[in-house]
């Protein structure tokens, strides 16, 4: 497999065409019908066994090698975002208000590229490779839906690998980190209840707005005073809604926010910490506070042995000098759902660019495509070929 990088370069134009076609025709979560069709057609033409319509719009392709006893999976997400693209490239989105602003078009092209590369050597492939193309990563529901369809079974997957665009890393480099990589993502919904009245007579009310302001301030002490300085967490309030008129004191305020953690034990503590502050802050101000804590996604934790397999592949594809150790990301990724069931690793593919994820001018340096495809293909090969 020492020629994997060279063979990947030979399909660079094809990967660019695939990526640009998908970028030009972005589709929102669970609406990825055209994207799924493009993917399934390519896989079928390469002789893979293909399941269409998995969890609605997902696609699963199976490439069987000479040894069907071992199976590894490669995963890509397909959905776009509700963002109006501001790029003026010839492959810019043709759908108003919808854009691939997170690089899922790159992920699809790289995993499809790995399928193409491995299909050409299936006679010597030391196992089977399952290619998972999932919908709805952007709304944290796609991986859960795919797991309900048992995508890691029949045949059973022993490990799973994937990658994500990384604008902060130049094209031609890759970020590999063992252990925690991306944060757990949880949603909080709070309701503050008081007693309304005239704004000129606040002493006759129980002001929910004042209480909500105190709650927002006090919640920040969770990170500064309740979490070890050697651990990490984020509590951010994103929305506050309350009141109808400037001279009326509101009896109700609703707020939503997000909590990000890495350590599972810290994550388990967060609902109690939030509830304690909300309840007692509101009590001190003669109001009532309610909390709904929603566990959305676990943290993404890379398996050390799978990371080492990827690192060996990266040595050959990128060169050791081009392997970076990325910083922990506060972003979430539902690839973590798969890692709750099987070991695996998730890599940050250097894509360059001047804008971060979810920006209306997000774009990538397409020099990342062929090494990304080669990296996934060689990682899968090395995992199947390793001697346990």
C-alpha positions in Angstrom: 0.0 0.0 0.0 3.0 2.3 -0.3 1.5 3.7 -3.5 -1.8 4.8 -1.9 -0.8 8.5 -2.0 0.3 8.3 -5.6 -2.9 6.5 -6.7 -5.0 9.0 -4.8 -3.3 11.9 -6.7 -4.5 10.2 -9.9 -8.1 10.7 -8.9 -7.7 14.2 -7.6 -9.7 15.8 -10.4 -12.5 13.2 -9.9 -12.6 14.1 -6.2 -12.7 17.8 -6.9 -15.6 17.2 -9.3 -17.5 15.2 -6.7 -16.9 17.8 -4.0 -17.9 20.7 -6.2 -21.1 18.9 -7.4 -22.2 18.3 -3.8 -21.2 21.8 -2.8 -23.2 23.2 -5.6 -26.3 21.2 -4.5 -26.4 21.4 -0.7 -29.3 19.7 1.2 -30.4 20.2 4.8 -30.6 17.5 7.4 -32.7 14.5 6.5 -33.3 16.1 3.0 -30.1 14.7 1.4 -31.9 12.8 -1.3 -29.8 14.0 -4.3 -26.5 13.7 -2.4 -27.4 10.2 -1.3 -28.2 9.3 -4.9 -24.8 10.5 -6.2 -23.0 8.6 -3.5 -24.9 5.3 -4.0 -24.5 5.5 -7.8 -20.7 5.8 -7.4 -20.5 3.0 -4.9 -22.6 0.7 -7.0 -20.5 1.4 -10.1 -17.4 0.3 -8.1 -19.1 -3.0 -7.3 -20.0 -2.4 -3.6 -23.1 -3.8 -1.9 -25.2 -0.7 -1.3 -28.1 0.0 1.1 -30.0 3.1 0.2 -32.6 5.0 2.3 -30.9 4.0 5.7 -32.5 6.2 8.4 -34.3 8.0 5.6 -31.4 9.4 3.4 -28.4 7.5 4.6 -26.2 5.3 2.5 -24.1 2.3 3.5 -21.7 0.6 1.1 -19.9 -2.7 1.9 -16.6 -3.6 0.2 -15.7 -7.3 0.8 -12.1 -8.2 0.6 -10.3 -11.6 0.6 -11.0 -12.0 4.4 -14.6 -11.4 5.4 -13.8 -12.1 9.1 -12.8 -8.5 9.9 -14.6 -5.3 9.2 -13.7 -1.6 9.6 -16.0 1.4 8.9 -15.3 4.8 7.4 -17.9 7.5 8.0 -18.9 10.8 6.3 -21.8 13.2 7.0 -23.8 14.7 4.2 -26.0 17.6 5.4 -25.5 21.3 4.8 -26.5 24.3 6.8 -29.2 27.0 6.6 -26.7 29.7 5.6 -26.7 32.0 2.5 -23.4 31.4 0.7 -21.4 34.5 0.0 -18.7 32.9 -2.2 -18.6 33.8 -5.9 -17.0 30.5 -7.1 -18.5 28.6 -10.0 -19.4 25.8 -7.7 -21.2 28.1 -5.1 -24.6 26.8 -3.9 -27.5 27.1 -6.3 -30.0 26.7 -3.4 -30.8 30.1 -1.7 -30.2 29.9 2.0 -28.5 26.5 2.0 -24.7 26.0 2.0 -22.0 23.5 2.8 -20.3 25.7 5.3 -18.8 23.0 7.5 -17.0 20.8 4.9 -19.4 17.9 4.7 -18.9 18.0 0.9 -15.2 17.4 1.6 -16.0 14.5 4.0 -18.1 12.8 1.4 -15.5 13.2 -1.4 -12.8 11.8 0.9 -14.8 8.7 2.0 -15.9 8.1 -1.6 -12.3 8.5 -2.7 -11.2 5.9 -0.2 -14.0 3.5 -1.5 -12.7 4.0 -5.0 -9.1 3.4 -4.0 -9.8 0.3 -2.0 -12.2 -1.2 -4.6 -9.3 -1.3 -7.0 -7.4 -3.6 -4.7 -10.2 -5.7 -3.2 -8.5 -8.9 -4.2 -5.8 -8.3 -1.6 -7.9 -6.3 0.9 -7.4 -8.1 4.3 -11.0 -7.8 5.4 -14.2 -5.8 4.7 -14.8 -2.0 4.7 -18.1 -0.5 5.4 -18.6 3.1 4.1 -21.2 5.0 6.2 -22.7 8.2 4.8 -25.1 9.6 7.4 -27.6 12.4 7.3 -28.3 15.2 9.9 -25.0 15.6 11.7 -25.7 19.3 12.0 -28.8 18.7 14.2 -27.2 15.9 16.3 -29.6 13.3 15.1 -28.0 11.5 12.1 -25.7 9.1 13.9 -28.4 8.2 16.4 -30.8 7.4 13.5 -28.1 5.3 11.8 -27.4 3.4 14.9 -31.1 2.5 15.2 -30.6 0.9 11.7 -27.8 -1.2 13.1 -25.2 0.1 10.6 -22.3 -1.3 12.7 -23.7 -4.8 12.4 -24.0 -7.4 9.5 -21.0 -7.6 9.4 -19.9 -6.4 12.8 -17.6 -3.4 12.7 -14.5 -3.7 14.8 -13.4 0.0 14.6 -14.6 3.2 12.9 -12.6 6.1 11.4 -13.6 9.5 10.1 -12.2 13.0 9.5 -13.3 16.6 9.6 -12.2 19.7 7.8 -9.8 21.9 9.8 -9.5 25.5 8.5 -6.8 26.3 11.0 -4.5 23.6 9.6 -3.0 24.1 6.2 -3.8 21.7 3.4 -1.2 19.0 3.2 -1.2 18.6 7.0 -3.4 16.5 9.3 -4.3 16.8 13.0 -4.2 13.7 15.1 -4.9 13.6 18.8 -5.3 10.7 21.2 -8.0 10.8 23.9 -10.6 13.6 24.1 -10.8 15.7 20.9 -14.3 17.3 20.8 -16.7 18.3 23.5 -19.8 16.7 24.8 -22.8 18.9 23.7 -25.8 19.4 26.0 -28.8 21.7 25.8 -30.3 23.6 28.7 -33.7 25.2 28.9 -34.7 27.4 31.8 -37.9 29.0 32.9 -37.9 31.8 35.6 -41.4 32.4 37.1 -42.3 35.4 39.2 -45.3 37.8 39.5 -45.7 40.6 37.1 -47.0 44.1 37.5 -46.5 47.8 36.8 -43.0 48.9 36.1 -43.5 51.9 38.4 -44.2 49.7 41.4 -41.5 46.9 41.4 -42.0 46.4 45.2 -45.4 44.8 44.4 -43.9 42.3 42.0 -41.5 39.4 41.9 -39.4 40.3 38.9 -38.5 37.4 36.6 -36.2 39.6 34.5 -34.0 40.6 37.4 -33.9 37.0 38.6 -32.9 35.7 35.1 -30.1 38.3 35.0 -28.8 37.0 38.3 -29.1 33.4 37.2 -27.0 34.2 34.0 -24.3 35.8 36.1 -24.2 33.1 38.8 -24.1 30.2 36.3 -20.6 31.4 35.2 -19.4 30.5 38.7 -19.8 26.8 37.8 -16.8 26.9 35.6 -14.8 29.4 37.7 -15.5 27.8 41.1 -17.0 24.3 40.8 -14.8 22.8 38.0 -11.2 22.0 38.6 -8.8 24.3 36.8 -7.3 21.2 35.2 -10.7 20.2 33.8 -12.6 22.2 31.1 -16.2 23.2 30.7 -18.3 25.9 29.1 -21.8 27.2 30.1 -23.2 29.7 27.6 -26.7 31.2 27.5 -27.8 31.8 23.9 -31.4 33.1 24.2 -33.4 35.1 26.7 -37.1 35.9 26.1 -39.3 37.7 28.5 -41.7 40.6 28.8 -44.0 42.4 26.4 -43.9 46.1 27.2 -41.3 48.6 28.5 -43.4 49.5 31.6 -44.5 46.1 32.6 -42.5 43.8 34.8 -42.6 40.3 33.4 -43.7 37.3 35.4 -41.9 34.8 33.1 -38.5 34.6 31.3 -37.4 31.7 29.2 -33.7 31.0 28.4 -31.7 28.4 26.5 -28.1 27.6 26.4 -25.4 25.1 25.8 -23.0 23.2 28.1 -19.7 21.7 26.8 -17.6 19.3 28.7 -14.9 16.6 28.0 -14.8 14.5 31.1 -17.8 12.1 31.5 -17.8 12.6 35.3 -17.9 16.3 34.9 -20.7 16.0 32.5 -22.7 14.0 35.0 -22.3 16.7 37.6 -23.5 19.6 35.4 -27.3 19.2 35.8 -27.0 19.2 39.6 -24.7 22.2 39.6 -27.0 24.2 37.3 -30.1 23.3 39.2 -28.6 24.3 42.5 -27.6 27.7 41.3 -30.9 28.3 39.5 -33.1 27.2 42.4 -31.2 29.1 45.1 -30.7 32.3 43.0 -34.4 32.4 42.2 -35.4 31.6 45.8 -33.3 34.6 47.1 -35.3 36.8 44.7 -38.7 35.3 45.6 -39.0 33.7 42.2 -39.0 30.1 40.9 -36.6 28.5 38.5 -37.1 25.4 36.4 -34.4 23.5 34.4 -34.6 21.1 31.6 -31.2 19.5 30.9 -30.9 17.6 27.6 -27.9 15.2 27.1 -27.3 15.6 23.3 -23.9 14.2 22.4 -21.1 12.6 24.4 -17.6 13.9 24.0 -15.5 12.5 21.2 -12.7 10.4 22.6 -10.2 8.8 20.3 -9.0 5.3 21.0 -5.2 5.3 21.5 -4.6 2.1 19.4 -6.8 3.4 16.6 -5.0 6.7 16.7 -1.7 4.9 16.4 -3.0 3.1 13.3 -4.0 6.4 11.8 -0.6 7.9 12.7 1.2 5.1 10.8 -1.0 5.9 7.8 -0.4 9.6 8.1 3.4 9.0 8.2 3.1 7.6 4.7 0.5 9.9 3.2 1.5 13.3 4.8 5.0 12.7 6.2 5.7 12.9 10.0 6.6 16.5 9.8 3.1 17.3 8.6 1.3 15.7 11.5 0.0 18.3 14.0 -1.5 17.8 17.4 -4.7 19.9 17.3 -6.1 21.7 20.3 -9.2 20.4 22.0 -12.3 21.6 20.2 -15.4 22.9 22.0 -17.4 21.9 19.0 -19.5 18.8 19.0 -19.6 15.9 16.6 -22.1 13.0 16.5 -19.3 10.7 15.4 -19.0 10.3 19.1 -22.2 8.2 19.0 -20.4 5.5 17.1 -17.5 5.6 19.5 -19.8 4.7 22.3 -20.2 1.3 20.6 -16.8 0.6 18.9 -13.3 2.0 19.2 -12.2 4.4 16.6 -10.5 7.7 15.7 -11.4 11.0 14.2 -8.9 13.2 12.5 -8.7 16.9 11.6 -7.9 17.2 7.9 -6.0 20.4 7.1 -8.0 22.3 4.5 -6.7 25.9 4.9 -9.0 28.7 4.2 -9.6 32.1 5.8 -12.9 31.4 7.5 -14.0 29.0 10.2 -16.9 26.5 10.1 -20.4 27.9 9.6 -19.2 31.1 8.0 -21.0 32.2 4.7 -17.6 32.4 3.0 -16.3 29.1 4.2 -14.2 27.3 1.5 -11.3 24.8 1.4 -8.1 24.3 -0.5 -8.9 21.3 -2.6 -5.3 20.0 -2.3 -6.7 18.3 0.8 -8.9 15.9 -1.1 -6.6 13.3 -2.4 -4.5 13.0 0.8 -7.7 12.8 2.8 -9.0 10.0 0.7 -5.6 8.2 0.9 -5.4 8.7 4.6 -8.8 7.0 5.2 -8.1 4.2 2.8 -4.7 3.4 4.2 -5.9 3.6 7.8 -8.6 1.1 7.1 -6.1 -1.2 5.4 -3.6 -1.0 8.2 -6.3 -1.7 10.8 -7.5 -4.8 8.9 -3.9 -5.9 8.3 -2.7 -5.5 11.9 -1.8 -8.6 13.9 -3.9 -8.7 17.1 
